[in-house]
Amino acid sequence: MKRRKVSNMLGLAVLATLCERPMHPYEIATVMRGRGKEGDFKIKWGSFYTVVGNLEKHGYLEAVESVRDGARPERTVYRITEAGQVELEDWVAELLGAPDPEPTRFHTGLSVMLALGPDVVDQRLRHRVGELERMIDDRVAELAKMRAEMSRLFLVESEYQLAMWRAEAEWVRGLREELASGAIAGVEEWRHYRETGELPDMTVFVTNEGE
């Protein structure tokens, strides 16, 4: 991933929104919220105006006019510049084509799950599957409604997230089954260690699984 002058994903969301027409920051935020962009981007609204300012500083946005709505303070209307359009297209191309090597929170949790006992891990994984199933059901219902109102072109990110949740739920169910059945070597030694504090013989974890 290249180092960008504005690397906050909120900056990408702002550029993409301004592709449609010039807007003032409040309108940009309103449009993004109305389209549920919090579900697509990690948005920290407290930094919104700072991000807009940084985009302008680096030449990706430019002010075109100031407008006043009644007694409200003047608002600066911005449009995306040619440099901003180039940055937007390059950024989107990178996101679509380059896999993200950064570990997720779940990945990190799995890497240190031995800090808990097998029963606690199973309990937490069961809870995770339940949450995933709830999220899947909600997303299926949302998609059914949205498909009646808009082209699939605007729904592919929701379809992708749904597919990822389903795949994760299936994988976690499989892991729980393997831990419960003892198909993964070392579970009993892990349990004994958590109950007694006695370190196991580490050779028990060295197997020919998968060969």
C-alpha positions as CSV (number, residue, x, y, z in Angstrom):
1,M,0.0,0.0,0.0
2,K,1.4,3.4,-0.9
3,R,1.8,6.2,1.6
4,R,-0.9,8.8,0.8
5,K,-1.0,12.4,1.8
6,V,-4.5,11.8,3.2
7,S,-4.7,8.2,4.2
8,N,-7.8,8.4,6.4
9,M,-10.6,6.4,4.8
10,L,-12.9,9.2,5.6
11,G,-11.0,11.2,3.0
12,L,-11.8,8.6,0.4
13,A,-15.5,8.8,1.3
14,V,-15.5,12.6,1.0
15,L,-13.8,12.4,-2.4
16,A,-16.2,9.8,-3.7
17,T,-19.2,11.8,-2.4
18,L,-18.0,15.0,-4.1
19,C,-17.7,13.3,-7.4
20,E,-21.5,13.8,-7.8
21,R,-21.6,17.6,-7.3
22,P,-20.1,20.4,-5.3
23,M,-21.3,20.4,-1.7
24,H,-20.6,22.0,1.7
25,P,-19.2,19.8,4.5
26,Y,-22.5,19.5,6.3
27,E,-24.2,18.3,3.1
28,I,-21.4,15.8,2.4
29,A,-21.8,14.3,5.9
30,T,-25.6,14.2,5.5
31,V,-25.3,12.4,2.2
32,M,-22.8,9.9,3.6
33,R,-25.0,9.2,6.7
34,G,-28.1,8.8,4.5
35,R,-26.4,6.2,2.5
36,G,-25.2,4.2,5.5
37,K,-21.5,4.8,4.7
38,E,-20.6,4.1,8.3
39,G,-21.0,0.5,7.4
40,D,-18.5,0.8,4.5
41,F,-15.8,3.0,6.0
42,K,-14.3,3.4,9.5
43,I,-15.6,6.9,10.0
44,K,-14.6,9.1,13.0
45,W,-16.9,12.0,12.6
46,G,-15.0,14.1,15.1
47,S,-12.2,14.4,12.5
48,F,-14.5,15.1,9.6
49,Y,-13.7,18.8,9.2
50,T,-10.0,18.2,9.7
51,V,-10.0,15.6,6.9
52,V,-11.9,18.1,4.6
53,G,-9.2,20.7,5.4
54,N,-6.4,18.3,4.7
55,L,-7.9,17.4,1.3
56,E,-8.1,21.0,0.4
57,K,-4.5,21.6,1.7
58,H,-3.2,18.9,-0.6
59,G,-5.1,20.2,-3.6
60,Y,-7.7,17.4,-3.8
61,L,-10.6,19.8,-3.1
62,E,-11.2,23.5,-3.8
63,A,-13.6,26.0,-2.5
64,V,-16.0,27.3,-5.1
65,E,-18.4,29.6,-3.1
66,S,-19.8,30.4,0.3
67,V,-23.5,30.0,0.9
68,R,-25.8,31.1,3.7
69,D,-29.0,29.4,4.7
70,G,-31.2,31.8,6.7
71,A,-29.5,32.8,9.9
72,R,-27.0,30.0,9.8
73,P,-23.3,30.8,9.4
74,E,-21.8,30.8,5.9
75,R,-20.8,27.4,4.6
76,T,-18.0,26.8,2.1
77,V,-19.0,24.7,-0.9
78,Y,-16.2,22.4,-2.2
79,R,-15.7,20.6,-5.4
80,I,-13.2,17.8,-6.2
81,T,-10.2,18.9,-8.3
82,E,-8.5,17.1,-11.2
83,A,-5.8,16.0,-8.7
84,G,-8.5,14.8,-6.4
85,Q,-10.2,12.8,-9.1
86,V,-6.8,11.1,-10.0
87,E,-6.2,10.4,-6.3
88,L,-9.7,8.9,-5.9
89,E,-9.4,6.6,-8.9
90,D,-5.9,5.5,-7.9
91,W,-7.0,4.8,-4.3
92,V,-10.1,2.8,-5.4
93,A,-8.0,0.8,-7.8
94,E,-5.6,0.0,-5.0
95,L,-8.3,-1.1,-2.7
96,L,-9.9,-3.4,-5.3
97,G,-6.7,-5.0,-6.5
98,A,-4.4,-5.3,-3.5
99,P,-5.3,-7.8,-0.7
100,D,-5.0,-6.2,2.7
101,P,-2.3,-8.0,4.8
102,E,-3.3,-6.3,8.0
103,P,-4.7,-8.8,10.6
104,T,-8.3,-8.4,11.7
105,R,-9.2,-8.2,15.4
106,F,-10.5,-11.8,15.1
107,H,-7.2,-13.0,13.6
108,T,-5.3,-11.4,16.5
109,G,-7.7,-13.1,19.0
110,L,-7.2,-16.5,17.4
111,S,-3.4,-16.0,17.7
112,V,-3.6,-15.7,21.5
113,M,-6.6,-17.8,22.3
114,L,-4.6,-20.2,24.4
115,A,-4.6,-17.5,27.1
116,L,-8.2,-18.7,27.8
117,G,-9.3,-22.3,28.5
118,P,-10.9,-24.5,25.8
119,D,-14.4,-24.1,27.4
120,V,-14.2,-20.3,27.5
121,V,-12.9,-20.2,23.9
122,D,-15.8,-22.5,22.8
123,Q,-18.3,-20.2,24.7
124,R,-16.9,-17.1,23.0
125,L,-16.9,-18.7,19.6
126,R,-20.5,-19.9,20.1
127,H,-21.4,-16.3,20.9
128,R,-19.6,-15.1,17.8
129,V,-21.5,-17.4,15.6
130,G,-24.8,-16.3,17.2
131,E,-23.9,-12.7,16.5
132,L,-22.8,-13.5,12.9
133,E,-26.1,-15.3,12.3
134,R,-28.0,-12.3,13.6
135,M,-26.0,-10.0,11.3
136,I,-26.5,-12.3,8.3
137,D,-30.3,-12.4,8.9
138,D,-30.4,-8.6,9.1
139,R,-28.3,-8.1,6.0
140,V,-30.4,-10.6,4.0
141,A,-33.6,-8.6,4.9
142,E,-31.9,-5.3,4.1
143,L,-30.7,-6.6,0.7
144,A,-34.1,-7.9,-0.2
145,K,-35.6,-4.5,0.4
146,M,-32.8,-2.6,-1.3
147,R,-32.9,-4.8,-4.4
148,A,-36.4,-3.6,-5.0
149,E,-35.2,0.0,-5.0
150,M,-31.8,0.1,-6.7
151,S,-29.4,-1.5,-9.1
152,R,-27.2,-4.3,-7.8
153,L,-24.3,-2.1,-8.8
154,F,-24.9,-0.2,-5.6
155,L,-25.2,-3.3,-3.5
156,V,-22.1,-5.3,-4.2
157,E,-20.3,-4.2,-1.1
158,S,-23.2,-5.4,1.0
159,E,-23.3,-8.7,-0.9
160,Y,-19.5,-9.1,-0.3
161,Q,-19.9,-8.5,3.5
162,L,-22.7,-11.0,3.6
163,A,-20.5,-13.6,1.9
164,M,-17.7,-12.9,4.3
165,W,-19.9,-13.3,7.4
166,R,-21.3,-16.6,6.1
167,A,-17.9,-18.0,5.4
168,E,-16.6,-16.9,8.8
169,A,-19.6,-18.4,10.6
170,E,-19.1,-21.7,8.7
171,W,-15.3,-21.7,9.5
172,V,-15.9,-21.0,13.2
173,R,-18.5,-23.7,13.5
174,G,-16.0,-26.1,12.0
175,L,-13.3,-25.0,14.5
176,R,-15.6,-25.5,17.4
177,E,-16.4,-29.0,16.2
178,E,-12.7,-29.9,15.9
179,L,-11.9,-28.5,19.3
180,A,-14.8,-30.5,20.9
181,S,-13.9,-33.7,19.1
182,G,-10.2,-33.6,19.8
183,A,-9.4,-33.5,16.1
184,I,-6.9,-30.8,16.8
185,A,-3.9,-32.2,18.8
186,G,-3.2,-30.7,22.3
187,V,-6.6,-29.7,23.4
188,E,-6.5,-31.8,26.6
189,E,-3.0,-30.6,27.4
190,W,-4.2,-27.0,26.9
191,R,-7.1,-27.7,29.3
192,H,-4.8,-29.3,31.9
193,Y,-2.4,-26.3,31.7
194,R,-5.3,-23.8,32.2
195,E,-6.6,-25.8,35.2
196,T,-3.3,-26.5,36.9
197,G,-0.7,-24.1,35.6
198,E,1.6,-27.0,34.7
199,L,3.3,-26.4,31.4
200,P,2.7,-29.3,29.0
201,D,5.3,-31.2,27.0
202,M,5.4,-29.0,23.9
203,T,6.1,-32.0,21.6
204,V,2.5,-33.0,21.8
205,F,1.7,-29.9,19.7
206,V,4.0,-31.1,16.9
207,T,2.0,-33.4,14.7
208,N,1.7,-34.4,11.1
209,E,-1.8,-32.9,10.9
210,G,-2.7,-31.8,7.4
211,E,-0.2,-34.1,5.6
